[in-house]
Amino acid sequence: MTGQSPLPAQADPALIAQFRNATTAVISDNLARLPGAVGLRPFHRGGTMAGTALTVRVAAGDNLVIHQALELVRPGDVIVVDGGGDVSRALVGEIMATVAISRGAAGFVIDGAIRDAGTLAKQDFPCFARAAIHRGPYKNGPGAINVPVSIGGMVVSPGDIVVGDADGVVAFPQGLAADLLQKVRAQEEREAEILKSIREGRYAGAYGKRAGS
């Protein structure tokens, strides 16, 4: 197998479950609004993805090493693929998604293209990518598994926690997760109070002026 490093420790499933109920926007706000993959969008039916990054780097339009990664994937892993942003050929499709589902993967994040978009759009299995195209991939390599990768300008390291929703994808080290979760929950409470104040006509606005005044 090409360029494989030892598998990283997976994040605590209970912590992952908490982040599955958080939004990428609020997570990003509490990471100085810095991390986030630019240019990727969801191709599945909906729902939030959260899991541990199993990272893959491939040659443009070549999915050989993704097939190898599918032999290693564990329940709860998000398969994060650095395809260099190339969208000339699809890197995954219905068959590979079905394999990933059967092995308990938490989702795909592809900095490249997918195909079988109509089928994937009917499924709940999370799949984020740049584009869809009918053209199939090469299977020549080279590539690497469990190395730092760049996804839409965001660096993802093996073992990072990856969260995706309708707004996009963010990733962060496991060591930040517990403190980050507290900050996320605090912001959610503040925003819930703001929305309540708007509905009740109490909102003072961002600059301290009551709405409508």
PyMOL CGO cylinders between C-alpha atoms (Angstrom):
from pymol import cmd
from pymol.cgo import CYLINDER

trace = [
    CYLINDER, 0.00, 0.00, 0.00, 1.35, 3.43, -0.97, 0.3, 1, 1, 1, 1, 1, 1,
    CYLINDER, 1.35, 3.43, -0.97, 2.47, 5.92, 1.67, 0.3, 1, 1, 1, 1, 1, 1,
    CYLINDER, 2.47, 5.92, 1.67, 0.51, 4.56, 4.63, 0.3, 1, 1, 1, 1, 1, 1,
    CYLINDER, 0.51, 4.56, 4.63, 1.23, 5.81, 8.15, 0.3, 1, 1, 1, 1, 1, 1,
    CYLINDER, 1.23, 5.81, 8.15, -0.22, 4.28, 11.35, 0.3, 1, 1, 1, 1, 1, 1,
    CYLINDER, -0.22, 4.28, 11.35, -3.91, 4.91, 11.87, 0.3, 1, 1, 1, 1, 1, 1,
    CYLINDER, -3.91, 4.91, 11.87, -4.65, 7.75, 14.31, 0.3, 1, 1, 1, 1, 1, 1,
    CYLINDER, -4.65, 7.75, 14.31, -6.67, 7.29, 17.47, 0.3, 1, 1, 1, 1, 1, 1,
    CYLINDER, -6.67, 7.29, 17.47, -10.36, 7.92, 16.93, 0.3, 1, 1, 1, 1, 1, 1,
    CYLINDER, -10.36, 7.92, 16.93, -12.19, 10.68, 18.75, 0.3, 1, 1, 1, 1, 1, 1,
    CYLINDER, -12.19, 10.68, 18.75, -14.50, 9.81, 21.64, 0.3, 1, 1, 1, 1, 1, 1,
    CYLINDER, -14.50, 9.81, 21.64, -17.86, 8.76, 20.12, 0.3, 1, 1, 1, 1, 1, 1,
    CYLINDER, -17.86, 8.76, 20.12, -19.74, 10.75, 22.79, 0.3, 1, 1, 1, 1, 1, 1,
    CYLINDER, -19.74, 10.75, 22.79, -17.84, 13.89, 21.80, 0.3, 1, 1, 1, 1, 1, 1,
    CYLINDER, -17.84, 13.89, 21.80, -18.49, 13.23, 18.13, 0.3, 1, 1, 1, 1, 1, 1,
    CYLINDER, -18.49, 13.23, 18.13, -22.20, 12.89, 18.88, 0.3, 1, 1, 1, 1, 1, 1,
    CYLINDER, -22.20, 12.89, 18.88, -22.16, 16.34, 20.51, 0.3, 1, 1, 1, 1, 1, 1,
    CYLINDER, -22.16, 16.34, 20.51, -20.57, 17.92, 17.44, 0.3, 1, 1, 1, 1, 1, 1,
    CYLINDER, -20.57, 17.92, 17.44, -23.15, 16.25, 15.22, 0.3, 1, 1, 1, 1, 1, 1,
    CYLINDER, -23.15, 16.25, 15.22, -25.64, 18.61, 16.87, 0.3, 1, 1, 1, 1, 1, 1,
    CYLINDER, -25.64, 18.61, 16.87, -23.48, 21.71, 16.27, 0.3, 1, 1, 1, 1, 1, 1,
    CYLINDER, -23.48, 21.71, 16.27, -23.31, 23.89, 13.16, 0.3, 1, 1, 1, 1, 1, 1,
    CYLINDER, -23.31, 23.89, 13.16, -20.18, 24.53, 11.14, 0.3, 1, 1, 1, 1, 1, 1,
    CYLINDER, -20.18, 24.53, 11.14, -20.87, 28.26, 11.28, 0.3, 1, 1, 1, 1, 1, 1,
    CYLINDER, -20.87, 28.26, 11.28, -20.76, 28.37, 15.08, 0.3, 1, 1, 1, 1, 1, 1,
    CYLINDER, -20.76, 28.37, 15.08, -17.78, 26.01, 15.22, 0.3, 1, 1, 1, 1, 1, 1,
    CYLINDER, -17.78, 26.01, 15.22, -15.89, 28.25, 12.79, 0.3, 1, 1, 1, 1, 1, 1,
    CYLINDER, -15.89, 28.25, 12.79, -16.81, 31.37, 14.77, 0.3, 1, 1, 1, 1, 1, 1,
    CYLINDER, -16.81, 31.37, 14.77, -15.12, 29.84, 17.81, 0.3, 1, 1, 1, 1, 1, 1,
    CYLINDER, -15.12, 29.84, 17.81, -11.98, 28.94, 15.88, 0.3, 1, 1, 1, 1, 1, 1,
    CYLINDER, -11.98, 28.94, 15.88, -11.31, 32.60, 15.04, 0.3, 1, 1, 1, 1, 1, 1,
    CYLINDER, -11.31, 32.60, 15.04, -13.34, 32.08, 11.83, 0.3, 1, 1, 1, 1, 1, 1,
    CYLINDER, -13.34, 32.08, 11.83, -10.23, 30.62, 10.20, 0.3, 1, 1, 1, 1, 1, 1,
    CYLINDER, -10.23, 30.62, 10.20, -10.77, 26.93, 9.34, 0.3, 1, 1, 1, 1, 1, 1,
    CYLINDER, -10.77, 26.93, 9.34, -13.14, 25.84, 6.64, 0.3, 1, 1, 1, 1, 1, 1,
    CYLINDER, -13.14, 25.84, 6.64, -12.95, 24.18, 3.26, 0.3, 1, 1, 1, 1, 1, 1,
    CYLINDER, -12.95, 24.18, 3.26, -13.70, 26.63, 0.46, 0.3, 1, 1, 1, 1, 1, 1,
    CYLINDER, -13.70, 26.63, 0.46, -15.60, 25.43, -2.61, 0.3, 1, 1, 1, 1, 1, 1,
    CYLINDER, -15.60, 25.43, -2.61, -17.06, 22.15, -1.31, 0.3, 1, 1, 1, 1, 1, 1,
    CYLINDER, -17.06, 22.15, -1.31, -20.78, 21.49, -1.00, 0.3, 1, 1, 1, 1, 1, 1,
    CYLINDER, -20.78, 21.49, -1.00, -22.99, 18.60, 0.13, 0.3, 1, 1, 1, 1, 1, 1,
    CYLINDER, -22.99, 18.60, 0.13, -24.23, 16.11, -2.44, 0.3, 1, 1, 1, 1, 1, 1,
    CYLINDER, -24.23, 16.11, -2.44, -26.30, 13.98, -0.03, 0.3, 1, 1, 1, 1, 1, 1,
    CYLINDER, -26.30, 13.98, -0.03, -29.88, 14.42, 1.12, 0.3, 1, 1, 1, 1, 1, 1,
    CYLINDER, -29.88, 14.42, 1.12, -29.06, 16.29, 4.30, 0.3, 1, 1, 1, 1, 1, 1,
    CYLINDER, -29.06, 16.29, 4.30, -27.96, 16.03, 7.89, 0.3, 1, 1, 1, 1, 1, 1,
    CYLINDER, -27.96, 16.03, 7.89, -24.76, 16.86, 9.76, 0.3, 1, 1, 1, 1, 1, 1,
    CYLINDER, -24.76, 16.86, 9.76, -21.61, 14.77, 9.44, 0.3, 1, 1, 1, 1, 1, 1,
    CYLINDER, -21.61, 14.77, 9.44, -19.11, 14.35, 12.26, 0.3, 1, 1, 1, 1, 1, 1,
    CYLINDER, -19.11, 14.35, 12.26, -16.24, 11.89, 12.65, 0.3, 1, 1, 1, 1, 1, 1,
    CYLINDER, -16.24, 11.89, 12.65, -12.51, 11.26, 12.78, 0.3, 1, 1, 1, 1, 1, 1,
    CYLINDER, -12.51, 11.26, 12.78, -10.44, 12.11, 9.70, 0.3, 1, 1, 1, 1, 1, 1,
    CYLINDER, -10.44, 12.11, 9.70, -8.91, 9.26, 7.74, 0.3, 1, 1, 1, 1, 1, 1,
    CYLINDER, -8.91, 9.26, 7.74, -6.90, 11.30, 5.26, 0.3, 1, 1, 1, 1, 1, 1,
    CYLINDER, -6.90, 11.30, 5.26, -6.01, 10.38, 1.69, 0.3, 1, 1, 1, 1, 1, 1,
    CYLINDER, -6.01, 10.38, 1.69, -3.93, 12.17, -0.93, 0.3, 1, 1, 1, 1, 1, 1,
    CYLINDER, -3.93, 12.17, -0.93, -4.35, 11.14, -4.57, 0.3, 1, 1, 1, 1, 1, 1,
    CYLINDER, -4.35, 11.14, -4.57, -3.05, 12.08, -7.99, 0.3, 1, 1, 1, 1, 1, 1,
    CYLINDER, -3.05, 12.08, -7.99, -5.43, 14.22, -10.02, 0.3, 1, 1, 1, 1, 1, 1,
    CYLINDER, -5.43, 14.22, -10.02, -8.36, 12.13, -11.23, 0.3, 1, 1, 1, 1, 1, 1,
    CYLINDER, -8.36, 12.13, -11.23, -6.99, 8.88, -9.74, 0.3, 1, 1, 1, 1, 1, 1,
    CYLINDER, -6.99, 8.88, -9.74, -8.79, 6.91, -7.03, 0.3, 1, 1, 1, 1, 1, 1,
    CYLINDER, -8.79, 6.91, -7.03, -6.53, 3.87, -6.51, 0.3, 1, 1, 1, 1, 1, 1,
    CYLINDER, -6.53, 3.87, -6.51, -5.51, 4.98, -3.01, 0.3, 1, 1, 1, 1, 1, 1,
    CYLINDER, -5.51, 4.98, -3.01, -9.11, 5.72, -2.01, 0.3, 1, 1, 1, 1, 1, 1,
    CYLINDER, -9.11, 5.72, -2.01, -9.87, 2.05, -2.68, 0.3, 1, 1, 1, 1, 1, 1,
    CYLINDER, -9.87, 2.05, -2.68, -6.94, 1.17, -0.43, 0.3, 1, 1, 1, 1, 1, 1,
    CYLINDER, -6.94, 1.17, -0.43, -8.25, 3.50, 2.28, 0.3, 1, 1, 1, 1, 1, 1,
    CYLINDER, -8.25, 3.50, 2.28, -11.63, 1.76, 2.16, 0.3, 1, 1, 1, 1, 1, 1,
    CYLINDER, -11.63, 1.76, 2.16, -9.84, -1.38, 3.31, 0.3, 1, 1, 1, 1, 1, 1,
    CYLINDER, -9.84, -1.38, 3.31, -8.71, 0.49, 6.43, 0.3, 1, 1, 1, 1, 1, 1,
    CYLINDER, -8.71, 0.49, 6.43, -11.77, 2.59, 7.28, 0.3, 1, 1, 1, 1, 1, 1,
    CYLINDER, -11.77, 2.59, 7.28, -13.27, 2.11, 10.74, 0.3, 1, 1, 1, 1, 1, 1,
    CYLINDER, -13.27, 2.11, 10.74, -16.79, 2.91, 11.95, 0.3, 1, 1, 1, 1, 1, 1,
    CYLINDER, -16.79, 2.91, 11.95, -16.88, 6.65, 12.61, 0.3, 1, 1, 1, 1, 1, 1,
    CYLINDER, -16.88, 6.65, 12.61, -14.10, 7.62, 10.19, 0.3, 1, 1, 1, 1, 1, 1,
    CYLINDER, -14.10, 7.62, 10.19, -14.62, 10.42, 7.68, 0.3, 1, 1, 1, 1, 1, 1,
    CYLINDER, -14.62, 10.42, 7.68, -12.66, 9.68, 4.50, 0.3, 1, 1, 1, 1, 1, 1,
    CYLINDER, -12.66, 9.68, 4.50, -11.02, 13.01, 3.63, 0.3, 1, 1, 1, 1, 1, 1,
    CYLINDER, -11.02, 13.01, 3.63, -9.55, 13.05, 0.13, 0.3, 1, 1, 1, 1, 1, 1,
    CYLINDER, -9.55, 13.05, 0.13, -7.12, 15.65, -1.20, 0.3, 1, 1, 1, 1, 1, 1,
    CYLINDER, -7.12, 15.65, -1.20, -7.68, 15.46, -4.94, 0.3, 1, 1, 1, 1, 1, 1,
    CYLINDER, -7.68, 15.46, -4.94, -5.99, 18.77, -5.58, 0.3, 1, 1, 1, 1, 1, 1,
    CYLINDER, -5.99, 18.77, -5.58, -9.30, 20.35, -6.52, 0.3, 1, 1, 1, 1, 1, 1,
    CYLINDER, -9.30, 20.35, -6.52, -9.28, 18.58, -9.89, 0.3, 1, 1, 1, 1, 1, 1,
    CYLINDER, -9.28, 18.58, -9.89, -12.81, 18.09, -11.25, 0.3, 1, 1, 1, 1, 1, 1,
    CYLINDER, -12.81, 18.09, -11.25, -11.98, 16.50, -14.61, 0.3, 1, 1, 1, 1, 1, 1,
    CYLINDER, -11.98, 16.50, -14.61, -12.73, 12.98, -13.33, 0.3, 1, 1, 1, 1, 1, 1,
    CYLINDER, -12.73, 12.98, -13.33, -14.90, 11.60, -10.53, 0.3, 1, 1, 1, 1, 1, 1,
    CYLINDER, -14.90, 11.60, -10.53, -13.03, 10.07, -7.59, 0.3, 1, 1, 1, 1, 1, 1,
    CYLINDER, -13.03, 10.07, -7.59, -15.98, 8.29, -5.93, 0.3, 1, 1, 1, 1, 1, 1,
    CYLINDER, -15.98, 8.29, -5.93, -19.49, 7.28, -6.85, 0.3, 1, 1, 1, 1, 1, 1,
    CYLINDER, -19.49, 7.28, -6.85, -22.35, 5.03, -5.76, 0.3, 1, 1, 1, 1, 1, 1,
    CYLINDER, -22.35, 5.03, -5.76, -20.31, 1.82, -5.47, 0.3, 1, 1, 1, 1, 1, 1,
    CYLINDER, -20.31, 1.82, -5.47, -17.56, 3.33, -3.31, 0.3, 1, 1, 1, 1, 1, 1,
    CYLINDER, -17.56, 3.33, -3.31, -20.14, 5.13, -1.17, 0.3, 1, 1, 1, 1, 1, 1,
    CYLINDER, -20.14, 5.13, -1.17, -21.93, 1.83, -0.65, 0.3, 1, 1, 1, 1, 1, 1,
    CYLINDER, -21.93, 1.83, -0.65, -18.67, 0.20, 0.45, 0.3, 1, 1, 1, 1, 1, 1,
    CYLINDER, -18.67, 0.20, 0.45, -18.03, 3.08, 2.86, 0.3, 1, 1, 1, 1, 1, 1,
    CYLINDER, -18.03, 3.08, 2.86, -21.54, 2.77, 4.30, 0.3, 1, 1, 1, 1, 1, 1,
    CYLINDER, -21.54, 2.77, 4.30, -21.16, -1.00, 4.77, 0.3, 1, 1, 1, 1, 1, 1,
    CYLINDER, -21.16, -1.00, 4.77, -18.01, -0.39, 6.81, 0.3, 1, 1, 1, 1, 1, 1,
    CYLINDER, -18.01, -0.39, 6.81, -19.53, 2.24, 9.05, 0.3, 1, 1, 1, 1, 1, 1,
    CYLINDER, -19.53, 2.24, 9.05, -17.78, 5.32, 7.63, 0.3, 1, 1, 1, 1, 1, 1,
    CYLINDER, -17.78, 5.32, 7.63, -19.17, 8.67, 8.75, 0.3, 1, 1, 1, 1, 1, 1,
    CYLINDER, -19.17, 8.67, 8.75, -18.85, 10.32, 5.35, 0.3, 1, 1, 1, 1, 1, 1,
    CYLINDER, -18.85, 10.32, 5.35, -16.74, 11.44, 2.39, 0.3, 1, 1, 1, 1, 1, 1,
    CYLINDER, -16.74, 11.44, 2.39, -15.04, 14.82, 2.00, 0.3, 1, 1, 1, 1, 1, 1,
    CYLINDER, -15.04, 14.82, 2.00, -13.61, 15.06, -1.52, 0.3, 1, 1, 1, 1, 1, 1,
    CYLINDER, -13.61, 15.06, -1.52, -11.53, 17.98, -2.80, 0.3, 1, 1, 1, 1, 1, 1,
    CYLINDER, -11.53, 17.98, -2.80, -12.41, 16.90, -6.32, 0.3, 1, 1, 1, 1, 1, 1,
    CYLINDER, -12.41, 16.90, -6.32, -15.42, 15.51, -8.14, 0.3, 1, 1, 1, 1, 1, 1,
    CYLINDER, -15.42, 15.51, -8.14, -17.92, 12.70, -7.58, 0.3, 1, 1, 1, 1, 1, 1,
    CYLINDER, -17.92, 12.70, -7.58, -20.38, 10.96, -9.88, 0.3, 1, 1, 1, 1, 1, 1,
    CYLINDER, -20.38, 10.96, -9.88, -23.75, 9.20, -9.53, 0.3, 1, 1, 1, 1, 1, 1,
    CYLINDER, -23.75, 9.20, -9.53, -24.89, 12.50, -8.03, 0.3, 1, 1, 1, 1, 1, 1,
    CYLINDER, -24.89, 12.50, -8.03, -28.58, 11.69, -8.53, 0.3, 1, 1, 1, 1, 1, 1,
    CYLINDER, -28.58, 11.69, -8.53, -28.29, 8.54, -6.45, 0.3, 1, 1, 1, 1, 1, 1,
    CYLINDER, -28.29, 8.54, -6.45, -26.15, 10.13, -3.73, 0.3, 1, 1, 1, 1, 1, 1,
    CYLINDER, -26.15, 10.13, -3.73, -28.64, 12.99, -3.47, 0.3, 1, 1, 1, 1, 1, 1,
    CYLINDER, -28.64, 12.99, -3.47, -31.30, 10.51, -2.34, 0.3, 1, 1, 1, 1, 1, 1,
    CYLINDER, -31.30, 10.51, -2.34, -29.11, 9.09, 0.44, 0.3, 1, 1, 1, 1, 1, 1,
    CYLINDER, -29.11, 9.09, 0.44, -28.35, 10.27, 3.97, 0.3, 1, 1, 1, 1, 1, 1,
    CYLINDER, -28.35, 10.27, 3.97, -24.69, 9.18, 3.78, 0.3, 1, 1, 1, 1, 1, 1,
    CYLINDER, -24.69, 9.18, 3.78, -22.71, 12.45, 3.93, 0.3, 1, 1, 1, 1, 1, 1,
    CYLINDER, -22.71, 12.45, 3.93, -20.74, 13.29, 0.81, 0.3, 1, 1, 1, 1, 1, 1,
    CYLINDER, -20.74, 13.29, 0.81, -19.08, 16.67, 0.26, 0.3, 1, 1, 1, 1, 1, 1,
    CYLINDER, -19.08, 16.67, 0.26, -17.24, 17.51, -2.96, 0.3, 1, 1, 1, 1, 1, 1,
    CYLINDER, -17.24, 17.51, -2.96, -16.47, 20.28, -5.43, 0.3, 1, 1, 1, 1, 1, 1,
    CYLINDER, -16.47, 20.28, -5.43, -18.47, 19.05, -8.41, 0.3, 1, 1, 1, 1, 1, 1,
    CYLINDER, -18.47, 19.05, -8.41, -20.11, 16.12, -10.16, 0.3, 1, 1, 1, 1, 1, 1,
    CYLINDER, -20.11, 16.12, -10.16, -18.98, 14.69, -13.49, 0.3, 1, 1, 1, 1, 1, 1,
    CYLINDER, -18.98, 14.69, -13.49, -19.70, 11.49, -15.38, 0.3, 1, 1, 1, 1, 1, 1,
    CYLINDER, -19.70, 11.49, -15.38, -16.07, 10.78, -16.36, 0.3, 1, 1, 1, 1, 1, 1,
    CYLINDER, -16.07, 10.78, -16.36, -14.50, 7.94, -14.39, 0.3, 1, 1, 1, 1, 1, 1,
    CYLINDER, -14.50, 7.94, -14.39, -11.10, 7.93, -12.65, 0.3, 1, 1, 1, 1, 1, 1,
    CYLINDER, -11.10, 7.93, -12.65, -7.68, 6.49, -13.36, 0.3, 1, 1, 1, 1, 1, 1,
    CYLINDER, -7.68, 6.49, -13.36, -6.44, 3.74, -11.05, 0.3, 1, 1, 1, 1, 1, 1,
    CYLINDER, -6.44, 3.74, -11.05, -2.67, 4.10, -11.33, 0.3, 1, 1, 1, 1, 1, 1,
    CYLINDER, -2.67, 4.10, -11.33, -1.60, 6.00, -8.19, 0.3, 1, 1, 1, 1, 1, 1,
    CYLINDER, -1.60, 6.00, -8.19, 0.52, 7.25, -6.58, 0.3, 1, 1, 1, 1, 1, 1,
    CYLINDER, 0.52, 7.25, -6.58, -0.93, 8.53, -3.35, 0.3, 1, 1, 1, 1, 1, 1,
    CYLINDER, -0.93, 8.53, -3.35, -0.72, 8.45, 0.44, 0.3, 1, 1, 1, 1, 1, 1,
    CYLINDER, -0.72, 8.45, 0.44, -2.92, 7.54, 3.41, 0.3, 1, 1, 1, 1, 1, 1,
    CYLINDER, -2.92, 7.54, 3.41, -2.92, 9.16, 6.86, 0.3, 1, 1, 1, 1, 1, 1,
    CYLINDER, -2.92, 9.16, 6.86, -0.83, 12.19, 6.01, 0.3, 1, 1, 1, 1, 1, 1,
    CYLINDER, -0.83, 12.19, 6.01, -1.74, 15.89, 6.37, 0.3, 1, 1, 1, 1, 1, 1,
    CYLINDER, -1.74, 15.89, 6.37, -3.85, 17.02, 3.42, 0.3, 1, 1, 1, 1, 1, 1,
    CYLINDER, -3.85, 17.02, 3.42, -5.24, 20.28, 2.05, 0.3, 1, 1, 1, 1, 1, 1,
    CYLINDER, -5.24, 20.28, 2.05, -8.99, 20.39, 1.43, 0.3, 1, 1, 1, 1, 1, 1,
    CYLINDER, -8.99, 20.39, 1.43, -10.26, 23.59, -0.16, 0.3, 1, 1, 1, 1, 1, 1,
    CYLINDER, -10.26, 23.59, -0.16, -7.42, 25.52, 1.48, 0.3, 1, 1, 1, 1, 1, 1,
    CYLINDER, -7.42, 25.52, 1.48, -7.98, 23.90, 4.92, 0.3, 1, 1, 1, 1, 1, 1,
    CYLINDER, -7.98, 23.90, 4.92, -5.27, 21.63, 6.32, 0.3, 1, 1, 1, 1, 1, 1,
    CYLINDER, -5.27, 21.63, 6.32, -6.64, 18.40, 7.79, 0.3, 1, 1, 1, 1, 1, 1,
    CYLINDER, -6.64, 18.40, 7.79, -4.37, 16.11, 9.80, 0.3, 1, 1, 1, 1, 1, 1,
    CYLINDER, -4.37, 16.11, 9.80, -5.00, 12.42, 10.47, 0.3, 1, 1, 1, 1, 1, 1,
    CYLINDER, -5.00, 12.42, 10.47, -7.26, 12.07, 13.50, 0.3, 1, 1, 1, 1, 1, 1,
    CYLINDER, -7.26, 12.07, 13.50, -8.75, 15.56, 13.32, 0.3, 1, 1, 1, 1, 1, 1,
    CYLINDER, -8.75, 15.56, 13.32, -12.45, 15.89, 14.03, 0.3, 1, 1, 1, 1, 1, 1,
    CYLINDER, -12.45, 15.89, 14.03, -14.34, 16.76, 10.84, 0.3, 1, 1, 1, 1, 1, 1,
    CYLINDER, -14.34, 16.76, 10.84, -17.82, 18.31, 10.85, 0.3, 1, 1, 1, 1, 1, 1,
    CYLINDER, -17.82, 18.31, 10.85, -19.93, 19.06, 7.78, 0.3, 1, 1, 1, 1, 1, 1,
    CYLINDER, -19.93, 19.06, 7.78, -23.39, 20.47, 7.15, 0.3, 1, 1, 1, 1, 1, 1,
    CYLINDER, -23.39, 20.47, 7.15, -25.31, 22.48, 4.57, 0.3, 1, 1, 1, 1, 1, 1,
    CYLINDER, -25.31, 22.48, 4.57, -22.89, 25.41, 5.02, 0.3, 1, 1, 1, 1, 1, 1,
    CYLINDER, -22.89, 25.41, 5.02, -19.68, 23.46, 4.45, 0.3, 1, 1, 1, 1, 1, 1,
    CYLINDER, -19.68, 23.46, 4.45, -16.91, 21.54, 6.22, 0.3, 1, 1, 1, 1, 1, 1,
    CYLINDER, -16.91, 21.54, 6.22, -14.61, 22.40, 9.14, 0.3, 1, 1, 1, 1, 1, 1,
    CYLINDER, -14.61, 22.40, 9.14, -11.89, 20.37, 10.87, 0.3, 1, 1, 1, 1, 1, 1,
    CYLINDER, -11.89, 20.37, 10.87, -9.91, 20.79, 14.07, 0.3, 1, 1, 1, 1, 1, 1,
    CYLINDER, -9.91, 20.79, 14.07, -7.52, 18.77, 16.30, 0.3, 1, 1, 1, 1, 1, 1,
    CYLINDER, -7.52, 18.77, 16.30, -9.03, 16.46, 18.90, 0.3, 1, 1, 1, 1, 1, 1,
    CYLINDER, -9.03, 16.46, 18.90, -7.12, 18.31, 21.63, 0.3, 1, 1, 1, 1, 1, 1,
    CYLINDER, -7.12, 18.31, 21.63, -9.26, 21.42, 21.05, 0.3, 1, 1, 1, 1, 1, 1,
    CYLINDER, -9.26, 21.42, 21.05, -12.58, 19.60, 21.04, 0.3, 1, 1, 1, 1, 1, 1,
    CYLINDER, -12.58, 19.60, 21.04, -13.71, 19.72, 24.69, 0.3, 1, 1, 1, 1, 1, 1,
    CYLINDER, -13.71, 19.72, 24.69, -13.01, 23.44, 25.15, 0.3, 1, 1, 1, 1, 1, 1,
    CYLINDER, -13.01, 23.44, 25.15, -14.40, 24.22, 21.71, 0.3, 1, 1, 1, 1, 1, 1,
    CYLINDER, -14.40, 24.22, 21.71, -17.63, 22.40, 22.47, 0.3, 1, 1, 1, 1, 1, 1,
    CYLINDER, -17.63, 22.40, 22.47, -18.18, 24.54, 25.58, 0.3, 1, 1, 1, 1, 1, 1,
    CYLINDER, -18.18, 24.54, 25.58, -17.69, 27.71, 23.54, 0.3, 1, 1, 1, 1, 1, 1,
    CYLINDER, -17.69, 27.71, 23.54, -20.03, 26.44, 20.83, 0.3, 1, 1, 1, 1, 1, 1,
    CYLINDER, -20.03, 26.44, 20.83, -22.77, 25.70, 23.35, 0.3, 1, 1, 1, 1, 1, 1,
    CYLINDER, -22.77, 25.70, 23.35, -22.36, 29.13, 24.95, 0.3, 1, 1, 1, 1, 1, 1,
    CYLINDER, -22.36, 29.13, 24.95, -22.71, 30.85, 21.57, 0.3, 1, 1, 1, 1, 1, 1,
    CYLINDER, -22.71, 30.85, 21.57, -25.76, 28.75, 20.72, 0.3, 1, 1, 1, 1, 1, 1,
    CYLINDER, -25.76, 28.75, 20.72, -27.40, 29.91, 23.96, 0.3, 1, 1, 1, 1, 1, 1,
    CYLINDER, -27.40, 29.91, 23.96, -26.58, 33.56, 23.18, 0.3, 1, 1, 1, 1, 1, 1,
    CYLINDER, -26.58, 33.56, 23.18, -27.98, 33.26, 19.67, 0.3, 1, 1, 1, 1, 1, 1,
    CYLINDER, -27.98, 33.26, 19.67, -31.13, 31.53, 20.94, 0.3, 1, 1, 1, 1, 1, 1,
    CYLINDER, -31.13, 31.53, 20.94, -31.70, 34.45, 23.32, 0.3, 1, 1, 1, 1, 1, 1,
    CYLINDER, -31.70, 34.45, 23.32, -31.17, 36.96, 20.48, 0.3, 1, 1, 1, 1, 1, 1,
    CYLINDER, -31.17, 36.96, 20.48, -33.73, 35.18, 18.32, 0.3, 1, 1, 1, 1, 1, 1,
    CYLINDER, -33.73, 35.18, 18.32, -36.17, 35.10, 21.22, 0.3, 1, 1, 1, 1, 1, 1,
    CYLINDER, -36.17, 35.10, 21.22, -35.69, 38.84, 21.82, 0.3, 1, 1, 1, 1, 1, 1,
    CYLINDER, -35.69, 38.84, 21.82, -36.40, 39.53, 18.13, 0.3, 1, 1, 1, 1, 1, 1,
    CYLINDER, -36.40, 39.53, 18.13, -39.64, 37.55, 18.26, 0.3, 1, 1, 1, 1, 1, 1,
    CYLINDER, -39.64, 37.55, 18.26, -40.69, 39.36, 21.44, 0.3, 1, 1, 1, 1, 1, 1,
    CYLINDER, -40.69, 39.36, 21.44, -39.76, 42.82, 20.13, 0.3, 1, 1, 1, 1, 1, 1,
    CYLINDER, -39.76, 42.82, 20.13, -36.96, 43.32, 22.65, 0.3, 1, 1, 1, 1, 1, 1,
    CYLINDER, -36.96, 43.32, 22.65, -34.00, 43.16, 20.28, 0.3, 1, 1, 1, 1, 1, 1,
    CYLINDER, -34.00, 43.16, 20.28, -31.71, 46.18, 20.65, 0.3, 1, 1, 1, 1, 1, 1,
    CYLINDER, -31.71, 46.18, 20.65, -29.76, 45.50, 17.48, 0.3, 1, 1, 1, 1, 1, 1,
    CYLINDER, -29.76, 45.50, 17.48, -26.04, 45.01, 16.96, 0.3, 1, 1, 1, 1, 1, 1,
    CYLINDER, -26.04, 45.01, 16.96, -25.33, 48.62, 17.96, 0.3, 1, 1, 1, 1, 1, 1,
    CYLINDER, -25.33, 48.62, 17.96, -27.61, 48.82, 20.98, 0.3, 1, 1, 1, 1, 1, 1,
    CYLINDER, -27.61, 48.82, 20.98, -30.61, 50.41, 19.24, 0.3, 1, 1, 1, 1, 1, 1,
    CYLINDER, -30.61, 50.41, 19.24, -33.93, 48.71, 19.70, 0.3, 1, 1, 1, 1, 1, 1,
    CYLINDER, -33.93, 48.71, 19.70, -35.29, 47.23, 16.48, 0.3, 1, 1, 1, 1, 1, 1,
    CYLINDER, -35.29, 47.23, 16.48, -37.67, 49.68, 14.82, 0.3, 1, 1, 1, 1, 1, 1,
    CYLINDER, -37.67, 49.68, 14.82, -36.40, 52.69, 16.72, 0.3, 1, 1, 1, 1, 1, 1,
]
cmd.load_cgo(trace, "trace")
